[in-house]
Amino acid sequence: MCLAIPGKLIEIAHDANGVRMGKANFGGIVKQVCLGTPEVETGDYVLVHVGFALSKVNEEEAARTYQLSMR
């Protein structure tokens, strides 16, 4: 079983090796993530597992996940 958490991309850049990276906000905690999803842009929500963005999710799905985790 794996756990993936949605985060909002607040910044996108490339590292020294040319890998596309981003800073994602997870309900107030900001972490750097590897962007394996080329279609995402700043402001999008991504589903992140162990530092890797797996897919893009909509804002409603991200909000629903945050609400469920606060129970």
CHARMM internal coordinates of N, CA and C (Angstrom, degrees):
IC EDIT
DIST 1 N 1 CA 1.4441
DIST 1 CA 1 C 1.5234
ANGL 1 N 1 CA 1 C 108.77
DIST 1 C 2 N 1.3183
ANGL 1 CA 1 C 2 N 116.13
DIHE 1 N 1 CA 1 C 2 N 138.06
DIST 2 N 2 CA 1.4616
ANGL 1 C 2 N 2 CA 119.43
DIHE 1 CA 1 C 2 N 2 CA 178.07
DIST 2 CA 2 C 1.5267
ANGL 2 N 2 CA 2 C 109.03
DIHE 1 C 2 N 2 CA 2 C -122.85
DIST 2 C 3 N 1.3009
ANGL 2 CA 2 C 3 N 114.57
DIHE 2 N 2 CA 2 C 3 N 158.98
DIST 3 N 3 CA 1.4567
ANGL 2 C 3 N 3 CA 120.69
DIHE 2 CA 2 C 3 N 3 CA 179.43
DIST 3 CA 3 C 1.5180
ANGL 3 N 3 CA 3 C 108.03
DIHE 2 C 3 N 3 CA 3 C -121.20
DIST 3 C 4 N 1.3194
ANGL 3 CA 3 C 4 N 116.82
DIHE 3 N 3 CA 3 C 4 N 124.81
DIST 4 N 4 CA 1.4593
ANGL 3 C 4 N 4 CA 122.42
DIHE 3 CA 3 C 4 N 4 CA 176.27
DIST 4 CA 4 C 1.5224
ANGL 4 N 4 CA 4 C 107.35
DIHE 3 C 4 N 4 CA 4 C -121.99
DIST 4 C 5 N 1.3166
ANGL 4 CA 4 C 5 N 115.51
DIHE 4 N 4 CA 4 C 5 N 139.12
DIST 5 N 5 CA 1.4619
ANGL 4 C 5 N 5 CA 121.90
DIHE 4 CA 4 C 5 N 5 CA -174.50
DIST 5 CA 5 C 1.5307
ANGL 5 N 5 CA 5 C 109.30
DIHE 4 C 5 N 5 CA 5 C -122.97
DIST 5 C 6 N 1.3422
ANGL 5 CA 5 C 6 N 118.02
DIHE 5 N 5 CA 5 C 6 N 136.94
DIST 6 N 6 CA 1.4653
ANGL 5 C 6 N 6 CA 119.35
DIHE 5 CA 5 C 6 N 6 CA 178.10
DIST 6 CA 6 C 1.5222
ANGL 6 N 6 CA 6 C 111.95
DIHE 5 C 6 N 6 CA 6 C -77.06
DIST 6 C 7 N 1.3157
ANGL 6 CA 6 C 7 N 115.40
DIHE 6 N 6 CA 6 C 7 N 140.94
DIST 7 N 7 CA 1.4544
ANGL 6 C 7 N 7 CA 121.80
DIHE 6 CA 6 C 7 N 7 CA 175.62
DIST 7 CA 7 C 1.5149
ANGL 7 N 7 CA 7 C 109.65
DIHE 6 C 7 N 7 CA 7 C -137.31
DIST 7 C 8 N 1.3285
ANGL 7 CA 7 C 8 N 116.18
DIHE 7 N 7 CA 7 C 8 N 149.49
DIST 8 N 8 CA 1.4673
ANGL 7 C 8 N 8 CA 120.76
DIHE 7 CA 7 C 8 N 8 CA 179.60
DIST 8 CA 8 C 1.5273
ANGL 8 N 8 CA 8 C 109.04
DIHE 7 C 8 N 8 CA 8 C -93.77
DIST 8 C 9 N 1.3250
ANGL 8 CA 8 C 9 N 116.21
DIHE 8 N 8 CA 8 C 9 N 124.82
DIST 9 N 9 CA 1.4646
ANGL 8 C 9 N 9 CA 120.69
DIHE 8 CA 8 C 9 N 9 CA 179.50
DIST 9 CA 9 C 1.5186
ANGL 9 N 9 CA 9 C 110.37
DIHE 8 C 9 N 9 CA 9 C -70.84
DIST 9 C 10 N 1.3237
ANGL 9 CA 9 C 10 N 115.68
DIHE 9 N 9 CA 9 C 10 N 123.56
DIST 10 N 10 CA 1.4618
ANGL 9 C 10 N 10 CA 120.30
DIHE 9 CA 9 C 10 N 10 CA 179.75
DIST 10 CA 10 C 1.5271
ANGL 10 N 10 CA 10 C 112.08
DIHE 9 C 10 N 10 CA 10 C -110.89
DIST 10 C 11 N 1.3406
ANGL 10 CA 10 C 11 N 115.61
DIHE 10 N 10 CA 10 C 11 N -10.83
DIST 11 N 11 CA 1.4657
ANGL 10 C 11 N 11 CA 119.61
DIHE 10 CA 10 C 11 N 11 CA 179.61
DIST 11 CA 11 C 1.5216
ANGL 11 N 11 CA 11 C 108.69
DIHE 10 C 11 N 11 CA 11 C -160.42
DIST 11 C 12 N 1.3353
ANGL 11 CA 11 C 12 N 116.42
DIHE 11 N 11 CA 11 C 12 N 143.94
DIST 12 N 12 CA 1.4646
ANGL 11 C 12 N 12 CA 121.91
DIHE 11 CA 11 C 12 N 12 CA 175.91
DIST 12 CA 12 C 1.5258
ANGL 12 N 12 CA 12 C 108.07
DIHE 11 C 12 N 12 CA 12 C -131.81
DIST 12 C 13 N 1.3356
ANGL 12 CA 12 C 13 N 116.00
DIHE 12 N 12 CA 12 C 13 N 135.52
DIST 13 N 13 CA 1.4622
ANGL 12 C 13 N 13 CA 121.91
DIHE 12 CA 12 C 13 N 13 CA 179.42
DIST 13 CA 13 C 1.5299
ANGL 13 N 13 CA 13 C 108.28
DIHE 12 C 13 N 13 CA 13 C -153.99
DIST 13 C 14 N 1.3156
ANGL 13 CA 13 C 14 N 116.70
DIHE 13 N 13 CA 13 C 14 N 176.14
DIST 14 N 14 CA 1.4602
ANGL 13 C 14 N 14 CA 122.63
DIHE 13 CA 13 C 14 N 14 CA 174.26
DIST 14 CA 14 C 1.5271
ANGL 14 N 14 CA 14 C 108.20
DIHE 13 C 14 N 14 CA 14 C -113.73
DIST 14 C 15 N 1.3351
ANGL 14 CA 14 C 15 N 116.29
DIHE 14 N 14 CA 14 C 15 N 140.54
DIST 15 N 15 CA 1.4543
ANGL 14 C 15 N 15 CA 119.09
DIHE 14 CA 14 C 15 N 15 CA 178.31
DIST 15 CA 15 C 1.5259
ANGL 15 N 15 CA 15 C 109.66
DIHE 14 C 15 N 15 CA 15 C -81.21
DIST 15 C 16 N 1.3260
ANGL 15 CA 15 C 16 N 117.75
DIHE 15 N 15 CA 15 C 16 N -175.34
DIST 16 N 16 CA 1.4647
ANGL 15 C 16 N 16 CA 122.58
DIHE 15 CA 15 C 16 N 16 CA -176.21
DIST 16 CA 16 C 1.5321
ANGL 16 N 16 CA 16 C 112.61
DIHE 15 C 16 N 16 CA 16 C -61.93
DIST 16 C 17 N 1.3258
ANGL 16 CA 16 C 17 N 116.91
DIHE 16 N 16 CA 16 C 17 N -24.00
DIST 17 N 17 CA 1.4653
ANGL 16 C 17 N 17 CA 121.13
DIHE 16 CA 16 C 17 N 17 CA 179.45
DIST 17 CA 17 C 1.5230
ANGL 17 N 17 CA 17 C 112.70
DIHE 16 C 17 N 17 CA 17 C -94.71
DIST 17 C 18 N 1.3210
ANGL 17 CA 17 C 18 N 117.32
DIHE 17 N 17 CA 17 C 18 N 4.39
DIST 18 N 18 CA 1.4547
ANGL 17 C 18 N 18 CA 121.40
DIHE 17 CA 17 C 18 N 18 CA 178.67
DIST 18 CA 18 C 1.5185
ANGL 18 N 18 CA 18 C 114.49
DIHE 17 C 18 N 18 CA 18 C 85.54
DIST 18 C 19 N 1.3377
ANGL 18 CA 18 C 19 N 117.01
DIHE 18 N 18 CA 18 C 19 N 8.23
DIST 19 N 19 CA 1.4624
ANGL 18 C 19 N 19 CA 121.16
DIHE 18 CA 18 C 19 N 19 CA 179.16
DIST 19 CA 19 C 1.5190
ANGL 19 N 19 CA 19 C 109.28
DIHE 18 C 19 N 19 CA 19 C -77.83
DIST 19 C 20 N 1.3177
ANGL 19 CA 19 C 20 N 116.72
DIHE 19 N 19 CA 19 C 20 N 132.58
DIST 20 N 20 CA 1.4724
ANGL 19 C 20 N 20 CA 121.95
DIHE 19 CA 19 C 20 N 20 CA -179.74
DIST 20 CA 20 C 1.5283
ANGL 20 N 20 CA 20 C 109.14
DIHE 19 C 20 N 20 CA 20 C -74.12
DIST 20 C 21 N 1.3173
ANGL 20 CA 20 C 21 N 115.88
DIHE 20 N 20 CA 20 C 21 N 120.17
DIST 21 N 21 CA 1.4552
ANGL 20 C 21 N 21 CA 122.76
DIHE 20 CA 20 C 21 N 21 CA -177.50
DIST 21 CA 21 C 1.5266
ANGL 21 N 21 CA 21 C 109.12
DIHE 20 C 21 N 21 CA 21 C -124.27
DIST 21 C 22 N 1.3136
ANGL 21 CA 21 C 22 N 115.76
DIHE 21 N 21 CA 21 C 22 N 161.75
DIST 22 N 22 CA 1.4540
ANGL 21 C 22 N 22 CA 119.92
DIHE 21 CA 21 C 22 N 22 CA 177.79
DIST 22 CA 22 C 1.5072
ANGL 22 N 22 CA 22 C 111.28
DIHE 21 C 22 N 22 CA 22 C -147.30
DIST 22 C 23 N 1.3153
ANGL 22 CA 22 C 23 N 115.90
DIHE 22 N 22 CA 22 C 23 N 161.01
DIST 23 N 23 CA 1.4588
ANGL 22 C 23 N 23 CA 121.74
DIHE 22 CA 22 C 23 N 23 CA 171.14
DIST 23 CA 23 C 1.5164
ANGL 23 N 23 CA 23 C 105.84
DIHE 22 C 23 N 23 CA 23 C -105.33
DIST 23 C 24 N 1.3339
ANGL 23 CA 23 C 24 N 115.12
DIHE 23 N 23 CA 23 C 24 N 127.79
DIST 24 N 24 CA 1.4566
ANGL 23 C 24 N 24 CA 120.58
DIHE 23 CA 23 C 24 N 24 CA -178.12
DIST 24 CA 24 C 1.5251
ANGL 24 N 24 CA 24 C 109.73
DIHE 23 C 24 N 24 CA 24 C -119.68
DIST 24 C 25 N 1.3147
ANGL 24 CA 24 C 25 N 114.98
DIHE 24 N 24 CA 24 C 25 N 140.04
DIST 25 N 25 CA 1.4576
ANGL 24 C 25 N 25 CA 122.10
DIHE 24 CA 24 C 25 N 25 CA 179.03
DIST 25 CA 25 C 1.5280
ANGL 25 N 25 CA 25 C 108.07
DIHE 24 C 25 N 25 CA 25 C -98.62
DIST 25 C 26 N 1.3252
ANGL 25 CA 25 C 26 N 115.57
DIHE 25 N 25 CA 25 C 26 N 119.39
DIST 26 N 26 CA 1.4594
ANGL 25 C 26 N 26 CA 122.90
DIHE 25 CA 25 C 26 N 26 CA 179.31
DIST 26 CA 26 C 1.5193
ANGL 26 N 26 CA 26 C 108.62
DIHE 25 C 26 N 26 CA 26 C -108.60
DIST 26 C 27 N 1.3182
ANGL 26 CA 26 C 27 N 117.18
DIHE 26 N 26 CA 26 C 27 N 78.19
DIST 27 N 27 CA 1.4631
ANGL 26 C 27 N 27 CA 120.99
DIHE 26 CA 26 C 27 N 27 CA 178.52
DIST 27 CA 27 C 1.5139
ANGL 27 N 27 CA 27 C 113.40
DIHE 26 C 27 N 27 CA 27 C 60.49
DIST 27 C 28 N 1.3207
ANGL 27 CA 27 C 28 N 117.64
DIHE 27 N 27 CA 27 C 28 N 36.76
DIST 28 N 28 CA 1.4584
ANGL 27 C 28 N 28 CA 121.83
DIHE 27 CA 27 C 28 N 28 CA 178.11
DIST 28 CA 28 C 1.5186
ANGL 28 N 28 CA 28 C 114.18
DIHE 27 C 28 N 28 CA 28 C 108.22
DIST 28 C 29 N 1.3147
ANGL 28 CA 28 C 29 N 117.90
DIHE 28 N 28 CA 28 C 29 N -13.53
DIST 29 N 29 CA 1.4619
ANGL 28 C 29 N 29 CA 122.15
DIHE 28 CA 28 C 29 N 29 CA 176.74
DIST 29 CA 29 C 1.5231
ANGL 29 N 29 CA 29 C 107.66
DIHE 28 C 29 N 29 CA 29 C -104.60
DIST 29 C 30 N 1.3281
ANGL 29 CA 29 C 30 N 116.68
DIHE 29 N 29 CA 29 C 30 N 124.64
DIST 30 N 30 CA 1.4657
ANGL 29 C 30 N 30 CA 121.26
DIHE 29 CA 29 C 30 N 30 CA -177.22
DIST 30 CA 30 C 1.5303
ANGL 30 N 30 CA 30 C 108.97
DIHE 29 C 30 N 30 CA 30 C -104.43
DIST 30 C 31 N 1.3332
ANGL 30 CA 30 C 31 N 114.70
DIHE 30 N 30 CA 30 C 31 N 127.74
DIST 31 N 31 CA 1.4638
ANGL 30 C 31 N 31 CA 121.36
DIHE 30 CA 30 C 31 N 31 CA 179.57
DIST 31 CA 31 C 1.5180
ANGL 31 N 31 CA 31 C 109.83
DIHE 30 C 31 N 31 CA 31 C -132.28
DIST 31 C 32 N 1.3377
ANGL 31 CA 31 C 32 N 115.92
DIHE 31 N 31 CA 31 C 32 N 152.73
DIST 32 N 32 CA 1.4562
ANGL 31 C 32 N 32 CA 120.90
DIHE 31 CA 31 C 32 N 32 CA 175.06
DIST 32 CA 32 C 1.5241
ANGL 32 N 32 CA 32 C 108.28
DIHE 31 C 32 N 32 CA 32 C -84.86
DIST 32 C 33 N 1.3381
ANGL 32 CA 32 C 33 N 116.39
DIHE 32 N 32 CA 32 C 33 N 137.06
DIST 33 N 33 CA 1.4628
ANGL 32 C 33 N 33 CA 121.86
DIHE 32 CA 32 C 33 N 33 CA -179.55
DIST 33 CA 33 C 1.5167
ANGL 33 N 33 CA 33 C 109.87
DIHE 32 C 33 N 33 CA 33 C -132.63
DIST 33 C 34 N 1.3198
ANGL 33 CA 33 C 34 N 115.22
DIHE 33 N 33 CA 33 C 34 N 151.95
DIST 34 N 34 CA 1.4531
ANGL 33 C 34 N 34 CA 121.96
DIHE 33 CA 33 C 34 N 34 CA 175.40
DIST 34 CA 34 C 1.5235
ANGL 34 N 34 CA 34 C 108.00
DIHE 33 C 34 N 34 CA 34 C -86.56
DIST 34 C 35 N 1.3184
ANGL 34 CA 34 C 35 N 116.57
DIHE 34 N 34 CA 34 C 35 N 129.56
DIST 35 N 35 CA 1.4585
ANGL 34 C 35 N 35 CA 121.42
DIHE 34 CA 34 C 35 N 35 CA -175.91
DIST 35 CA 35 C 1.5230
ANGL 35 N 35 CA 35 C 110.59
DIHE 34 C 35 N 35 CA 35 C -98.36
DIST 35 C 36 N 1.3245
ANGL 35 CA 35 C 36 N 115.28
DIHE 35 N 35 CA 35 C 36 N 95.63
DIST 36 N 36 CA 1.4605
ANGL 35 C 36 N 36 CA 120.60
DIHE 35 CA 35 C 36 N 36 CA 175.75
DIST 36 CA 36 C 1.5145
ANGL 36 N 36 CA 36 C 111.61
DIHE 35 C 36 N 36 CA 36 C -87.98
DIST 36 C 37 N 1.3232
ANGL 36 CA 36 C 37 N 116.42
DIHE 36 N 36 CA 36 C 37 N 4.96
DIST 37 N 37 CA 1.4596
ANGL 36 C 37 N 37 CA 122.40
DIHE 36 CA 36 C 37 N 37 CA -178.05
DIST 37 CA 37 C 1.5322
ANGL 37 N 37 CA 37 C 108.30
DIHE 36 C 37 N 37 CA 37 C -112.60
DIST 37 C 38 N 1.3389
ANGL 37 CA 37 C 38 N 117.76
DIHE 37 N 37 CA 37 C 38 N 98.92
DIST 38 N 38 CA 1.4670
ANGL 37 C 38 N 38 CA 120.42
DIHE 37 CA 37 C 38 N 38 CA -172.82
DIST 38 CA 38 C 1.5187
ANGL 38 N 38 CA 38 C 115.32
DIHE 37 C 38 N 38 CA 38 C -66.26
DIST 38 C 39 N 1.3456
ANGL 38 CA 38 C 39 N 117.97
DIHE 38 N 38 CA 38 C 39 N -19.79
DIST 39 N 39 CA 1.4686
ANGL 38 C 39 N 39 CA 120.11
DIHE 38 CA 38 C 39 N 39 CA -175.29
DIST 39 CA 39 C 1.5194
ANGL 39 N 39 CA 39 C 113.83
DIHE 38 C 39 N 39 CA 39 C -82.61
DIST 39 C 40 N 1.3342
ANGL 39 CA 39 C 40 N 119.01
DIHE 39 N 39 CA 39 C 40 N -6.21
DIST 40 N 40 CA 1.4621
ANGL 39 C 40 N 40 CA 119.78
DIHE 39 CA 39 C 40 N 40 CA -175.86
DIST 40 CA 40 C 1.5239
ANGL 40 N 40 CA 40 C 111.98
DIHE 39 C 40 N 40 CA 40 C -81.38
DIST 40 C 41 N 1.3322
ANGL 40 CA 40 C 41 N 114.53
DIHE 40 N 40 CA 40 C 41 N 150.62
DIST 41 N 41 CA 1.4573
ANGL 40 C 41 N 41 CA 122.29
DIHE 40 CA 40 C 41 N 41 CA 179.70
DIST 41 CA 41 C 1.5212
ANGL 41 N 41 CA 41 C 109.10
DIHE 40 C 41 N 41 CA 41 C -131.99
DIST 41 C 42 N 1.3157
ANGL 41 CA 41 C 42 N 116.72
DIHE 41 N 41 CA 41 C 42 N 165.72
DIST 42 N 42 CA 1.4508
ANGL 41 C 42 N 42 CA 121.31
DIHE 41 CA 41 C 42 N 42 CA 175.86
DIST 42 CA 42 C 1.5301
ANGL 42 N 42 CA 42 C 109.32
DIHE 41 C 42 N 42 CA 42 C -54.90
DIST 42 C 43 N 1.3413
ANGL 42 CA 42 C 43 N 115.86
DIHE 42 N 42 CA 42 C 43 N 133.92
DIST 43 N 43 CA 1.4540
ANGL 42 C 43 N 43 CA 121.46
DIHE 42 CA 42 C 43 N 43 CA -178.22
DIST 43 CA 43 C 1.5150
ANGL 43 N 43 CA 43 C 113.43
DIHE 42 C 43 N 43 CA 43 C 99.02
DIST 43 C 44 N 1.3471
ANGL 43 CA 43 C 44 N 116.88
DIHE 43 N 43 CA 43 C 44 N -17.15
DIST 44 N 44 CA 1.4596
ANGL 43 C 44 N 44 CA 120.68
DIHE 43 CA 43 C 44 N 44 CA 177.11
DIST 44 CA 44 C 1.5281
ANGL 44 N 44 CA 44 C 110.38
DIHE 43 C 44 N 44 CA 44 C -77.40
DIST 44 C 45 N 1.3324
ANGL 44 CA 44 C 45 N 115.04
DIHE 44 N 44 CA 44 C 45 N 158.44
DIST 45 N 45 CA 1.4638
ANGL 44 C 45 N 45 CA 121.54
DIHE 44 CA 44 C 45 N 45 CA 172.93
DIST 45 CA 45 C 1.5185
ANGL 45 N 45 CA 45 C 108.28
DIHE 44 C 45 N 45 CA 45 C -100.85
DIST 45 C 46 N 1.3367
ANGL 45 CA 45 C 46 N 115.98
DIHE 45 N 45 CA 45 C 46 N 136.38
DIST 46 N 46 CA 1.4574
ANGL 45 C 46 N 46 CA 121.65
DIHE 45 CA 45 C 46 N 46 CA 178.03
DIST 46 CA 46 C 1.5221
ANGL 46 N 46 CA 46 C 109.43
DIHE 45 C 46 N 46 CA 46 C -124.88
DIST 46 C 47 N 1.3140
ANGL 46 CA 46 C 47 N 115.64
DIHE 46 N 46 CA 46 C 47 N 148.45
DIST 47 N 47 CA 1.4441
ANGL 46 C 47 N 47 CA 122.37
DIHE 46 CA 46 C 47 N 47 CA 176.54
DIST 47 CA 47 C 1.5236
ANGL 47 N 47 CA 47 C 106.93
DIHE 46 C 47 N 47 CA 47 C -90.63
DIST 47 C 48 N 1.3402
ANGL 47 CA 47 C 48 N 117.42
DIHE 47 N 47 CA 47 C 48 N 120.09
DIST 48 N 48 CA 1.4639
ANGL 47 C 48 N 48 CA 122.20
DIHE 47 CA 47 C 48 N 48 CA -171.66
DIST 48 CA 48 C 1.5250
ANGL 48 N 48 CA 48 C 110.80
DIHE 47 C 48 N 48 CA 48 C -116.40
DIST 48 C 49 N 1.3361
ANGL 48 CA 48 C 49 N 115.00
DIHE 48 N 48 CA 48 C 49 N 132.60
DIST 49 N 49 CA 1.4624
ANGL 48 C 49 N 49 CA 122.48
DIHE 48 CA 48 C 49 N 49 CA 175.01
DIST 49 CA 49 C 1.5207
ANGL 49 N 49 CA 49 C 107.71
DIHE 48 C 49 N 49 CA 49 C -127.65
DIST 49 C 50 N 1.3076
ANGL 49 CA 49 C 50 N 117.59
DIHE 49 N 49 CA 49 C 50 N 124.63
DIST 50 N 50 CA 1.4746
ANGL 49 C 50 N 50 CA 125.55
DIHE 49 CA 49 C 50 N 50 CA -178.21
DIST 50 CA 50 C 1.5317
ANGL 50 N 50 CA 50 C 113.29
DIHE 49 C 50 N 50 CA 50 C 40.97
DIST 50 C 51 N 1.3222
ANGL 50 CA 50 C 51 N 116.70
DIHE 50 N 50 CA 50 C 51 N 45.71
DIST 51 N 51 CA 1.4512
ANGL 50 C 51 N 51 CA 121.68
DIHE 50 CA 50 C 51 N 51 CA 174.34
DIST 51 CA 51 C 1.5179
ANGL 51 N 51 CA 51 C 116.23
DIHE 50 C 51 N 51 CA 51 C 87.44
DIST 51 C 52 N 1.3306
ANGL 51 CA 51 C 52 N 117.90
DIHE 51 N 51 CA 51 C 52 N 2.50
DIST 52 N 52 CA 1.4551
ANGL 51 C 52 N 52 CA 121.65
DIHE 51 CA 51 C 52 N 52 CA -179.93
DIST 52 CA 52 C 1.5203
ANGL 52 N 52 CA 52 C 110.68
DIHE 51 C 52 N 52 CA 52 C -116.42
DIST 52 C 53 N 1.3210
ANGL 52 CA 52 C 53 N 116.06
DIHE 52 N 52 CA 52 C 53 N 125.61
DIST 53 N 53 CA 1.4596
ANGL 52 C 53 N 53 CA 120.50
DIHE 52 CA 52 C 53 N 53 CA 176.14
DIST 53 CA 53 C 1.5204
ANGL 53 N 53 CA 53 C 108.19
DIHE 52 C 53 N 53 CA 53 C -74.59
DIST 53 C 54 N 1.3285
ANGL 53 CA 53 C 54 N 116.23
DIHE 53 N 53 CA 53 C 54 N 117.96
DIST 54 N 54 CA 1.4597
ANGL 53 C 54 N 54 CA 121.53
DIHE 53 CA 53 C 54 N 54 CA -175.74
DIST 54 CA 54 C 1.5181
ANGL 54 N 54 CA 54 C 113.06
DIHE 53 C 54 N 54 CA 54 C -90.89
DIST 54 C 55 N 1.3319
ANGL 54 CA 54 C 55 N 116.43
DIHE 54 N 54 CA 54 C 55 N -36.77
DIST 55 N 55 CA 1.4557
ANGL 54 C 55 N 55 CA 120.03
DIHE 54 CA 54 C 55 N 55 CA -178.19
DIST 55 CA 55 C 1.5223
ANGL 55 N 55 CA 55 C 109.92
DIHE 54 C 55 N 55 CA 55 C -162.40
DIST 55 C 56 N 1.3089
ANGL 55 CA 55 C 56 N 114.04
DIHE 55 N 55 CA 55 C 56 N 165.44
DIST 56 N 56 CA 1.4561
ANGL 55 C 56 N 56 CA 121.33
DIHE 55 CA 55 C 56 N 56 CA 176.19
DIST 56 CA 56 C 1.5308
ANGL 56 N 56 CA 56 C 108.19
DIHE 55 C 56 N 56 CA 56 C -89.23
DIST 56 C 57 N 1.3395
ANGL 56 CA 56 C 57 N 117.08
DIHE 56 N 56 CA 56 C 57 N 138.67
DIST 57 N 57 CA 1.4650
ANGL 56 C 57 N 57 CA 121.38
DIHE 56 CA 56 C 57 N 57 CA 175.29
DIST 57 CA 57 C 1.5183
ANGL 57 N 57 CA 57 C 108.19
DIHE 56 C 57 N 57 CA 57 C -127.29
DIST 57 C 58 N 1.3352
ANGL 57 CA 57 C 58 N 116.20
DIHE 57 N 57 CA 57 C 58 N 156.61
DIST 58 N 58 CA 1.4620
ANGL 57 C 58 N 58 CA 118.09
DIHE 57 CA 57 C 58 N 58 CA 179.84
DIST 58 CA 58 C 1.5323
ANGL 58 N 58 CA 58 C 110.31
DIHE 57 C 58 N 58 CA 58 C -82.20
DIST 58 C 59 N 1.3062
ANGL 58 CA 58 C 59 N 115.65
DIHE 58 N 58 CA 58 C 59 N 164.80
DIST 59 N 59 CA 1.4617
ANGL 58 C 59 N 59 CA 121.99
DIHE 58 CA 58 C 59 N 59 CA -175.32
DIST 59 CA 59 C 1.5268
ANGL 59 N 59 CA 59 C 111.80
DIHE 58 C 59 N 59 CA 59 C -62.02
DIST 59 C 60 N 1.3193
ANGL 59 CA 59 C 60 N 117.29
DIHE 59 N 59 CA 59 C 60 N -36.06
DIST 60 N 60 CA 1.4652
ANGL 59 C 60 N 60 CA 120.99
DIHE 59 CA 59 C 60 N 60 CA -179.41
DIST 60 CA 60 C 1.5271
ANGL 60 N 60 CA 60 C 111.08
DIHE 59 C 60 N 60 CA 60 C -64.77
DIST 60 C 61 N 1.3226
ANGL 60 CA 60 C 61 N 116.78
DIHE 60 N 60 CA 60 C 61 N -41.88
DIST 61 N 61 CA 1.4681
ANGL 60 C 61 N 61 CA 120.95
DIHE 60 CA 60 C 61 N 61 CA 178.47
DIST 61 CA 61 C 1.5283
ANGL 61 N 61 CA 61 C 110.43
DIHE 60 C 61 N 61 CA 61 C -65.37
DIST 61 C 62 N 1.3225
ANGL 61 CA 61 C 62 N 116.92
DIHE 61 N 61 CA 61 C 62 N -40.56
DIST 62 N 62 CA 1.4666
ANGL 61 C 62 N 62 CA 120.48
DIHE 61 CA 61 C 62 N 62 CA 177.86
DIST 62 CA 62 C 1.5291
ANGL 62 N 62 CA 62 C 110.47
DIHE 61 C 62 N 62 CA 62 C -62.54
DIST 62 C 63 N 1.3292
ANGL 62 CA 62 C 63 N 117.23
DIHE 62 N 62 CA 62 C 63 N -44.72
DIST 63 N 63 CA 1.4635
ANGL 62 C 63 N 63 CA 121.22
DIHE 62 CA 62 C 63 N 63 CA 179.98
DIST 63 CA 63 C 1.5254
ANGL 63 N 63 CA 63 C 110.88
DIHE 62 C 63 N 63 CA 63 C -63.37
DIST 63 C 64 N 1.3283
ANGL 63 CA 63 C 64 N 116.77
DIHE 63 N 63 CA 63 C 64 N -40.10
DIST 64 N 64 CA 1.4664
ANGL 63 C 64 N 64 CA 120.60
DIHE 63 CA 63 C 64 N 64 CA 179.02
DIST 64 CA 64 C 1.5315
ANGL 64 N 64 CA 64 C 111.00
DIHE 63 C 64 N 64 CA 64 C -63.43
DIST 64 C 65 N 1.3095
ANGL 64 CA 64 C 65 N 116.32
DIHE 64 N 64 CA 64 C 65 N -40.51
DIST 65 N 65 CA 1.4664
ANGL 64 C 65 N 65 CA 120.80
DIHE 64 CA 64 C 65 N 65 CA 178.34
DIST 65 CA 65 C 1.5201
ANGL 65 N 65 CA 65 C 110.74
DIHE 64 C 65 N 65 CA 65 C -64.09
DIST 65 C 66 N 1.3395
ANGL 65 CA 65 C 66 N 117.56
DIHE 65 N 65 CA 65 C 66 N -43.78
DIST 66 N 66 CA 1.4720
ANGL 65 C 66 N 66 CA 120.71
DIHE 65 CA 65 C 66 N 66 CA 178.67
DIST 66 CA 66 C 1.5158
ANGL 66 N 66 CA 66 C 110.92
DIHE 65 C 66 N 66 CA 66 C -62.51
DIST 66 C 67 N 1.3327
ANGL 66 CA 66 C 67 N 117.28
DIHE 66 N 66 CA 66 C 67 N -40.57
DIST 67 N 67 CA 1.4705
ANGL 66 C 67 N 67 CA 120.81
DIHE 66 CA 66 C 67 N 67 CA 179.85
DIST 67 CA 67 C 1.5304
ANGL 67 N 67 CA 67 C 110.74
DIHE 66 C 67 N 67 CA 67 C -63.57
DIST 67 C 68 N 1.3186
ANGL 67 CA 67 C 68 N 117.08
DIHE 67 N 67 CA 67 C 68 N -42.16
DIST 68 N 68 CA 1.4606
ANGL 67 C 68 N 68 CA 120.67
DIHE 67 CA 67 C 68 N 68 CA 179.62
DIST 68 CA 68 C 1.5196
ANGL 68 N 68 CA 68 C 112.02
DIHE 67 C 68 N 68 CA 68 C -66.28
DIST 68 C 69 N 1.3256
ANGL 68 CA 68 C 69 N 117.02
DIHE 68 N 68 CA 68 C 69 N -33.64
DIST 69 N 69 CA 1.4726
ANGL 68 C 69 N 69 CA 119.72
DIHE 68 CA 68 C 69 N 69 CA -178.15
DIST 69 CA 69 C 1.5303
ANGL 69 N 69 CA 69 C 111.76
DIHE 68 C 69 N 69 CA 69 C -75.75
DIST 69 C 70 N 1.3288
ANGL 69 CA 69 C 70 N 118.38
DIHE 69 N 69 CA 69 C 70 N -15.54
DIST 70 N 70 CA 1.4569
ANGL 69 C 70 N 70 CA 121.35
DIHE 69 CA 69 C 70 N 70 CA -178.65
DIST 70 CA 70 C 1.5253
ANGL 70 N 70 CA 70 C 112.17
DIHE 69 C 70 N 70 CA 70 C -88.39
DIST 70 C 71 N 1.3088
ANGL 70 CA 70 C 71 N 117.97
DIHE 70 N 70 CA 70 C 71 N -2.08
DIST 71 N 71 CA 1.4758
ANGL 70 C 71 N 71 CA 120.98
DIHE 70 CA 70 C 71 N 71 CA -179.50
DIST 71 CA 71 C 1.4928
ANGL 71 N 71 CA 71 C 111.77
DIHE 70 C 71 N 71 CA 71 C -77.54
END
COOR INIT
IC SEED 1 N 1 CA 1 C
IC BUILD
